[in-house]
Amino acid sequence: MTKFNRRRFNHLLGAAAATTLLGSAAHAAPRTVTVASLFGEDKPETKIWLRIRDQVEKKLPGRFDFRIVQNAALGGEKQVAEGIRLGSIQASLSTISAVSSWVPDSQILDLPFLFKDRSHVRRTLDGKLGQEFKDKFAAQGFTVLGFINYGARHLLAKEAIPAPAGINGKRIRVIQSPLHTELWKAYGARPTAIPITETYNALKTGVVDAMDLTKSAYAGFKLHEVVPYLIETSHIWATGIVYVSQTFWKSLSDEERSVFAAAGLEGARAFDDLIIADEAASVATVSAAGGKVIPAQNLAGWQEGARKVWAQLAPTLGGLERIETIARS
């Protein structure tokens, strides 16, 4: 082979190798995004991730493979949050209650009878307070893409308990959160922290007599089978987050972060509408199965117990004036 031909051969060989490498990069396997959901595909908690997946795929086709693991197969909210921090799970939703141990003052969003309605919650989180909590969660390994509203929490019980005096002495399941424990103690109840995935059996076997939850999750977990009464106390507006692992977030390019941020925010807005529709469907399901939804009585008495919690937790949550300011906003 002449010197010229050898040089030409080497050039062609190098070009072929470069083409192969480019082709391999173009057809690289998509990155897996493991998403944890507590419910099945018919519930807002899963629907939101199908929506986010589709938005990301539209902007970044073939780059990510969303594996949405449903029905709490990866554990309850606390377990999932630990997985998010470790990076073994990339994304999920969570109530503020379940992640407040990492950002204690975020419990202010769970204070009973703090918010008037759903729009009051949204106004508060669209402002300075929402960004403050995003920054604090980021420092703990969680990137918050948006805030969501699971709806109001109500008392669920084996018997009708419309007034606060009726819960005195009852064993009540609570979220693993100091605020929720103190709330029910204020009414004389005996709170026990139990993961949501274990609550049905705890109620069925008599470990606890009551609990509180949103209307959507009431039917979602089939709890009307063991606590057939829902008393409309609306004592807490259950705020939550759409969040991803900080490890995963830092591994994304600027373009990918922008796409995920936009998809997450859009999904969070859509979630609130999905929950409203799901609440109506859930109440219909419960009623058809013999469950009873009844109004709360003695609202002043329920609020009086809540004010005790405000005063007790105020030093941890930035002071009573801060709480009062949010309540008036």
Buried (B, 14 or more C-beta within 10 A) or exposed (E): EEEEEEEEEEEEEEEEEEEEEEEEEEEEEEBEBBBBBBBEEEBBBBBBBBBBBEBBBEBBEEBBEBEBBBBBEBBBBBBBBEBBBEBEBBBBBBBBBBBBBBBBBBBBBBBBBBBEEBEBBBBBBEEEBBEEBBEBBBEEBBBBBBBBBBBBBBBBBBEEBBBBEBBEEBBBBBBBBBBBBBBBBBBBBBBBEBBBBEBBEBBEEEBBBBBBBBBBBBBBBEBBBBBBBBBBBBBBBBBBBBBBBBBBBEEBEEEBBEBBBBBBBBBBBBBBEBBBEBBEBBBEBBBEEEBEBBEBBEBEBBEBBBBBBBEBBBEEBBEBEBBEEBBEE
